[in-house]
Amino acid sequence: MAMDLLQAGVDRSVIALWLGHESVETTQLYLEATLAMKEKALAKISAPQGRPPRFKPGDRLLAFLNNL
């Protein structure tokens, strides 16, 4: 998100405030990763195969939720 805002011309201090960062220096860490770097990293991985198992809550969780 920080990269999109920066490329749209938004000032770094505004980006830092919007993202809730303590300082502009913190935001700088996120701004250093360019879109090309992200694409290169994604090209090195493959999508997970199959479907993830369906979540089945345990009895304790169901009991807690029923008592809300």
Residue frames as a rotation matrix with the C-alpha (Angstrom) as fourth column:
MET 1
0.571 0.821 0.000 0.00
0.821 -0.571 0.000 0.00
0.000 0.000 -1.000 0.00
ALA 2
0.381 -0.507 -0.773 2.83
0.206 -0.768 0.606 2.37
-0.901 -0.390 -0.188 0.86
MET 3
-0.679 -0.667 0.305 4.34
0.414 -0.006 0.910 1.88
-0.606 0.745 0.280 -2.60
ASP 4
-0.142 0.716 0.684 1.02
0.968 -0.043 0.246 2.59
0.205 0.697 -0.687 -4.31
LEU 5
0.767 0.429 -0.477 0.60
0.564 -0.806 0.183 5.78
-0.306 -0.409 -0.860 -2.31
LEU 6
-0.015 -0.869 -0.494 4.17
0.155 -0.490 0.858 6.88
-0.988 -0.063 0.142 -3.03
GLN 7
-0.729 -0.268 0.631 3.78
0.617 0.145 0.774 6.22
-0.298 0.953 0.059 -6.76
ALA 8
0.239 0.890 0.388 0.57
0.940 -0.312 0.137 8.27
0.243 0.332 -0.912 -6.69
GLY 9
-0.196 -0.442 0.875 2.59
0.309 -0.875 -0.372 11.23
0.931 0.198 0.308 -5.42
VAL 10
0.857 0.515 0.025 1.55
0.108 -0.226 0.968 11.16
0.504 -0.827 -0.249 -1.75
ASP 11
0.171 -0.817 0.551 4.16
-0.728 -0.481 -0.488 12.65
0.664 -0.318 -0.677 0.59
ARG 12
-0.335 -0.420 -0.843 6.07
0.147 0.861 -0.487 10.16
0.931 -0.288 -0.227 2.77
SER 13
-0.978 -0.017 0.208 5.03
-0.196 -0.266 -0.944 11.87
0.072 -0.964 0.257 5.99
VAL 14
-0.129 0.992 -0.009 1.36
-0.992 -0.129 0.005 11.51
0.003 0.010 1.000 5.02
ILE 15
0.186 0.115 -0.976 1.92
-0.369 0.928 0.039 7.84
0.911 0.353 0.215 4.23
ALA 16
-0.765 -0.546 -0.341 3.56
0.130 0.388 -0.912 7.34
0.631 -0.742 -0.226 7.64
LEU 17
-0.773 0.531 0.347 0.62
-0.601 -0.439 -0.668 8.97
-0.202 -0.725 0.659 9.41
TRP 18
0.111 0.893 -0.436 -2.00
-0.958 0.213 0.193 7.07
0.265 0.396 0.879 7.41
LEU 19
0.163 -0.116 -0.980 -0.36
-0.129 0.982 -0.137 3.70
0.978 0.149 0.145 8.04
GLY 20
0.942 0.294 0.160 0.07
-0.168 0.004 0.986 4.47
0.289 -0.956 0.054 11.74
HIS 21
0.317 -0.908 -0.274 3.86
0.713 0.419 -0.562 4.38
0.625 -0.018 0.780 11.70
GLU 22
0.520 -0.177 -0.836 5.77
0.741 -0.393 0.544 6.03
-0.425 -0.902 -0.074 14.50
SER 23
0.057 -0.575 -0.816 8.07
-0.185 -0.810 0.557 7.86
-0.981 0.119 -0.152 12.11
VAL 24
0.700 0.113 -0.706 8.84
-0.693 -0.132 -0.708 8.41
-0.173 0.985 -0.014 8.43
GLU 25
-0.376 -0.919 -0.118 11.93
-0.927 0.373 0.051 6.23
-0.003 0.128 -0.992 8.89
THR 26
-0.432 0.316 0.844 9.70
-0.175 0.889 -0.422 3.27
-0.884 -0.331 -0.329 9.72
THR 27
0.661 0.745 -0.090 7.71
-0.171 0.034 -0.985 3.87
-0.730 0.666 0.150 6.54
GLN 28
0.213 -0.676 -0.705 10.93
-0.963 -0.267 -0.035 4.04
-0.164 0.687 -0.708 4.52
LEU 29
-0.613 -0.444 0.653 11.49
-0.411 0.886 0.215 0.31
-0.674 -0.137 -0.726 5.14
TYR 30
0.080 0.759 0.646 8.31
0.393 0.571 -0.720 -0.46
-0.916 0.312 -0.253 3.21
LEU 31
0.781 0.259 -0.569 9.00
-0.308 -0.633 -0.711 2.03
-0.544 0.730 -0.414 0.45
GLU 32
-0.166 -0.958 -0.236 12.33
-0.787 -0.016 0.617 0.48
-0.595 0.288 -0.751 -0.49
ALA 33
-0.542 0.051 0.839 10.73
0.313 0.938 0.145 -2.64
-0.780 0.342 -0.524 -1.97
THR 34
-0.605 0.293 -0.741 9.80
-0.720 -0.600 0.350 -1.69
-0.341 0.745 0.573 -5.51
LEU 35
0.496 0.867 0.050 7.06
-0.705 0.436 -0.559 -3.35
-0.507 0.242 0.828 -7.49
ALA 36
0.405 -0.426 -0.809 9.68
-0.675 0.457 -0.579 -5.04
0.617 0.780 -0.103 -9.70
MET 37
-0.695 -0.677 0.242 11.32
-0.643 0.435 -0.630 -6.54
0.321 -0.594 -0.738 -6.59
LYS 38
-0.229 0.711 0.665 7.97
-0.683 0.369 -0.630 -7.88
-0.694 -0.599 0.401 -5.43
GLU 39
0.701 0.496 -0.512 7.24
-0.709 0.411 -0.573 -9.43
-0.073 0.765 0.640 -8.84
LYS 40
-0.065 -0.832 -0.550 10.68
-0.669 0.446 -0.595 -11.08
0.740 0.330 -0.586 -8.87
ALA 41
-0.771 -0.182 0.610 10.07
-0.621 0.428 -0.657 -12.56
-0.141 -0.886 -0.443 -5.40
LEU 42
0.164 0.931 0.327 6.61
-0.675 0.348 -0.651 -13.84
-0.719 -0.114 0.685 -6.35
ALA 43
0.496 -0.031 -0.868 8.02
-0.802 0.366 -0.471 -15.47
0.332 0.930 0.157 -9.50
LYS 44
-0.535 -0.829 -0.162 10.20
-0.662 0.530 -0.530 -17.69
0.525 -0.176 -0.832 -7.29
ILE 45
-0.746 0.329 0.579 7.30
-0.360 0.532 -0.766 -19.31
-0.560 -0.780 -0.279 -5.44
SER 46
-0.798 0.558 -0.228 4.41
0.027 0.411 0.911 -21.47
0.602 0.721 -0.343 -6.54
ALA 47
-0.124 0.863 0.490 0.78
-0.864 -0.336 0.374 -21.39
0.488 -0.377 0.787 -5.48
PRO 48
-0.597 -0.043 0.801 -0.27
-0.608 0.675 -0.418 -23.90
-0.522 -0.737 -0.429 -2.82
GLN 49
-0.749 0.313 -0.584 -1.73
-0.320 0.600 0.733 -27.09
0.580 0.736 -0.349 -4.22
GLY 50
-0.448 0.666 -0.596 -5.17
0.708 0.672 0.218 -28.33
0.546 -0.324 -0.772 -3.21
ARG 51
0.295 0.650 0.700 -7.63
-0.107 -0.706 0.700 -26.75
0.949 -0.282 -0.139 -0.84
PRO 52
-0.744 -0.501 0.442 -6.82
-0.474 -0.070 -0.878 -25.95
0.471 -0.863 -0.185 2.75
PRO 53
-0.646 0.532 -0.547 -8.70
0.643 0.765 -0.015 -28.10
0.411 -0.362 -0.837 5.24
ARG 54
0.142 0.809 0.570 -11.97
0.056 -0.582 0.811 -26.69
0.988 -0.083 -0.128 6.53
PHE 55
-0.764 -0.393 0.512 -11.73
-0.423 -0.294 -0.857 -25.21
0.487 -0.871 0.059 10.03
LYS 56
0.188 0.794 -0.579 -13.59
0.260 0.528 0.809 -27.26
0.947 -0.302 -0.107 12.63
PRO 57
-0.109 -0.231 0.967 -13.89
-0.743 -0.627 -0.234 -25.53
0.660 -0.744 -0.103 16.00
GLY 58
-0.776 -0.246 -0.581 -13.35
0.173 0.802 -0.571 -27.58
0.607 -0.544 -0.580 19.13
ASP 59
0.092 0.869 -0.486 -15.92
0.792 0.233 0.565 -28.15
0.604 -0.437 -0.666 21.84
ARG 60
-0.214 -0.233 -0.949 -14.37
0.864 -0.498 -0.072 -25.53
-0.455 -0.835 0.308 24.14
LEU 61
-0.982 -0.163 -0.092 -14.56
0.097 -0.862 0.497 -22.85
-0.161 0.479 0.863 21.46
LEU 62
-0.494 0.867 0.068 -18.15
0.228 0.054 0.972 -23.74
0.839 0.495 -0.224 20.59
ALA 63
0.115 0.515 -0.850 -19.14
0.965 0.144 0.218 -23.66
0.234 -0.845 -0.480 24.25
PHE 64
-0.593 -0.409 -0.694 -17.49
0.578 -0.816 -0.013 -20.26
-0.560 -0.409 0.720 24.68
LEU 65
-0.970 0.221 0.097 -19.29
-0.064 -0.623 0.780 -18.86
0.233 0.750 0.619 21.63
ASN 66
-0.228 0.944 -0.240 -22.62
0.511 0.326 0.795 -20.28
0.829 0.059 -0.556 22.77
ASN 67
0.059 0.202 -0.978 -22.21
0.993 -0.111 0.037 -18.52
-0.101 -0.973 -0.207 26.11
LEU 68
-0.902 -0.427 0.058 -21.71
0.431 -0.892 0.135 -15.09
-0.006 0.147 0.989 24.56
